[in-house]
């Protein structure tokens, strides 16, 4: 459970860092999400999910 809290904190740190350094770029990126098809977002999400799972599995084993 401790690792999950650390991972969530790291996620928030990285997100906050990007918004603090590049606010206008992040706004433009969020606006472009409307142009992307749901199926493309879903596929990208599944790819990142698989990569994240593999990283955690490799580190824990």
N, CA, C and O of each residue as an XYZ file, in Angstrom:
244
protein
N       0.828     -1.200      0.000
C       0.000      0.000      0.000
C       0.866      1.256      0.000
O       0.523      2.268     -0.611
N       1.992      1.168      0.696
C       2.894      2.304      0.770
C       3.417      2.682     -0.619
O       3.544      3.864     -0.938
N       3.722      1.668     -1.446
C       4.213      1.934     -2.792
C       3.158      2.630     -3.644
O       3.487      3.486     -4.466
N       1.892      2.266     -3.450
C       0.811      2.893     -4.200
C       0.702      4.375     -3.863
O       0.497      5.200     -4.754
N       0.834      4.709     -2.617
C       0.775      6.110     -2.197
C       1.969      6.883     -2.762
O       1.821      8.024     -3.199
N       3.148      6.264     -2.752
C       4.330      6.899     -3.321
C       4.153      7.105     -4.828
O       4.495      8.162     -5.359
N       3.621      6.100     -5.508
C       3.398      6.213     -6.955
C       2.402      7.325     -7.269
O       2.594      8.080     -8.221
N       1.350      7.427     -6.479
C       0.359      8.483     -6.701
C       0.979      9.857     -6.455
O       0.716     10.799     -7.204
N       1.789      9.975     -5.424
C       2.483     11.227     -5.150
C       3.421     11.607     -6.285
O       3.509     12.777     -6.658
N       4.121     10.624     -6.833
C       5.024     10.883     -7.957
C       4.241     11.329     -9.188
O       4.669     12.227     -9.913
N       3.098     10.699     -9.418
C       2.232     11.101    -10.530
C       1.798     12.563    -10.381
O       1.865     13.335    -11.337
N       1.358     12.934     -9.186
C       0.930     14.313     -8.958
C       2.102     15.284     -9.103
O       1.935     16.388     -9.622
N       3.270     14.879     -8.650
C       4.455     15.718     -8.778
C       4.778     15.996    -10.250
O       5.021     17.141    -10.633
N       4.778     14.943    -11.068
C       5.107     15.095    -12.482
C       4.054     15.935    -13.197
O       4.395     16.805    -13.998
N       2.780     15.682    -12.914
C       1.715     16.471    -13.532
C       1.841     17.942    -13.150
O       1.763     18.818    -14.011
N       2.035     18.210    -11.873
C       2.166     19.587    -11.418
C       3.378     20.270    -12.019
O       3.326     21.452    -12.360
N       4.469     19.531    -12.150
C       5.695     20.048    -12.746
C       5.453     20.477    -14.190
O       5.884     21.554    -14.601
N       4.760     19.634    -14.960
C       4.487     19.965    -16.361
C       3.577     21.181    -16.494
O       3.815     22.049    -17.333
N       2.525     21.243    -15.659
C       1.624     22.394    -15.725
C       2.314     23.673    -15.269
O       2.011     24.749    -15.783
N       3.231     23.577    -14.318
C       3.940     24.761    -13.834
C       4.932     25.275    -14.874
O       5.080     26.486    -15.039
N       5.605     24.380    -15.570
C       6.611     24.802    -16.546
C       6.025     25.188    -17.897
O       6.498     26.128    -18.536
N       5.001     24.469    -18.332
C       4.451     24.673    -19.682
C       2.930     24.847    -19.653
O       2.220     24.020    -20.224
N       2.409     25.888    -19.012
C       0.950     26.008    -18.906
C       0.247     26.159    -20.253
O      -0.794     25.540    -20.474
N       0.797     26.968    -21.154
C       0.111     27.173    -22.441
C       0.189     25.915    -23.304
O      -0.769     25.597    -24.008
N       1.297     25.204    -23.263
C       1.425     23.954    -24.037
C       0.451     22.902    -23.519
O      -0.141     22.157    -24.300
N       0.287     22.844    -22.196
C      -0.635     21.860    -21.619
C      -2.086     22.184    -21.998
O      -2.878     21.278    -22.259
N      -2.431     23.478    -22.027
C      -3.781     23.862    -22.437
C      -4.023     23.475    -23.892
O      -5.085     22.953    -24.232
N      -3.030     23.732    -24.753
C      -3.178     23.352    -26.159
C      -3.315     21.847    -26.317
O      -4.106     21.373    -27.133
N      -2.546     21.099    -25.537
C      -2.618     19.642    -25.614
C      -4.006     19.150    -25.188
O      -4.564     18.246    -25.811
N      -4.558     19.741    -24.135
C      -5.883     19.329    -23.680
C      -6.964     19.679    -24.702
O      -7.929     18.932    -24.861
N      -6.812     20.799    -25.391
C      -7.776     21.165    -26.421
C      -7.735     20.186    -27.602
O      -8.763     19.912    -28.222
N      -6.557     19.667    -27.904
C      -6.419     18.727    -29.016
C      -7.023     17.364    -28.715
O      -7.232     16.567    -29.630
N      -7.306     17.082    -27.450
C      -7.937     15.809    -27.106
C      -9.305     15.662    -27.763
O      -9.736     14.545    -28.047
N      -9.996     16.783    -28.009
C     -11.308     16.723    -28.662
C     -11.208     16.206    -30.093
O     -12.176     15.662    -30.626
N     -10.051     16.370    -30.714
C      -9.871     15.946    -32.104
C      -9.524     14.460    -32.237
O      -9.599     13.898    -33.330
N      -9.151     13.837    -31.141
C      -8.725     12.438    -31.179
C      -9.942     11.540    -30.975
O     -10.791     11.809    -30.125
N     -10.015     10.486    -31.757
C     -11.131      9.545    -31.645
C     -11.047      8.782    -30.331
O      -9.964      8.562    -29.788
N     -12.220      8.382    -29.828
C     -12.273      7.613    -28.590
C     -11.487      6.312    -28.700
O     -10.829      5.896    -27.746
N     -11.555      5.676    -29.855
C     -10.849      4.411    -30.023
C      -9.327      4.600    -29.936
O      -8.621      3.731    -29.424
N      -8.831      5.731    -30.433
C      -7.393      6.009    -30.342
C      -6.983      6.276    -28.899
O      -5.931      5.816    -28.455
N      -7.813      7.022    -28.165
C      -7.516      7.265    -26.753
C      -7.543      5.957    -25.961
O      -6.694      5.726    -25.100
N      -8.519      5.111    -26.259
C      -8.629      3.830    -25.574
C      -7.408      2.955    -25.854
O      -6.855      2.338    -24.943
N      -6.993      2.908    -27.118
C      -5.824      2.104    -27.482
C      -4.569      2.636    -26.786
O      -3.767      1.859    -26.270
N      -4.404      3.943    -26.774
C      -3.258      4.534    -26.080
C      -3.284      4.244    -24.595
O      -2.253      3.945    -23.993
N      -4.468      4.333    -24.003
C      -4.612      4.024    -22.580
C      -4.265      2.580    -22.272
O      -3.607      2.293    -21.272
N      -4.704      1.677    -23.125
C      -4.389      0.258    -22.912
C      -2.897     -0.021    -23.071
O      -2.335     -0.846    -22.351
N      -2.257      0.666    -24.013
C      -0.810      0.495    -24.194
C      -0.065      0.988    -22.958
O       0.828      0.304    -22.458
N      -0.426      2.174    -22.461
C       0.230      2.682    -21.254
C      -0.079      1.808    -20.044
O       0.782      1.619    -19.184
N      -1.284      1.278    -19.967
C      -1.644      0.373    -18.887
C      -0.751     -0.863    -18.911
O      -0.244     -1.284    -17.871
N      -0.556     -1.443    -20.086
C       0.281     -2.630    -20.220
C       1.737     -2.323    -19.887
O       2.391     -3.106    -19.199
N       2.250     -1.192    -20.366
C       3.630     -0.813    -20.069
C       3.816     -0.592    -18.572
O       4.800     -1.049    -17.991
N       2.881      0.103    -17.955
C       2.955      0.329    -16.511
C       2.906     -0.958    -15.726
O       3.650     -1.132    -14.762
N       2.026     -1.870    -16.136
C       1.940     -3.165    -15.463
C       3.251     -3.933    -15.592
O       3.724     -4.519    -14.619
N       3.839     -3.934    -16.784
C       5.091     -4.632    -16.999
C       6.226     -4.048    -16.152
O       7.037     -4.790    -15.596
N       6.278     -2.735    -16.059
C       7.297     -2.093    -15.238
C       7.154     -2.514    -13.785
O       8.131     -2.911    -13.150
N       5.944     -2.428    -13.260
C       5.709     -2.803    -11.856
C       6.026     -4.280    -11.650
O       6.650     -4.646    -10.654
N       5.608     -5.123    -12.571
C       5.847     -6.558    -12.442
C       7.349     -6.886    -12.469
O       7.822     -7.712    -11.688
N       8.082     -6.243    -13.362
C       9.521     -6.481    -13.455
C      10.252     -5.985    -12.199
O      11.167     -6.650    -11.712
N       9.857     -4.840    -11.686
C      10.512     -4.301    -10.509
C      10.201     -5.137     -9.265
O      11.069     -5.348     -8.418
N       8.972     -5.602     -9.166
C       8.569     -6.375     -7.980
C       9.083     -7.813     -8.010
O       9.172     -8.447     -6.959
N       9.423     -8.343     -9.179
C       9.866     -9.752     -9.234
C      11.363     -9.881     -9.173
O      11.889    -10.993     -9.209
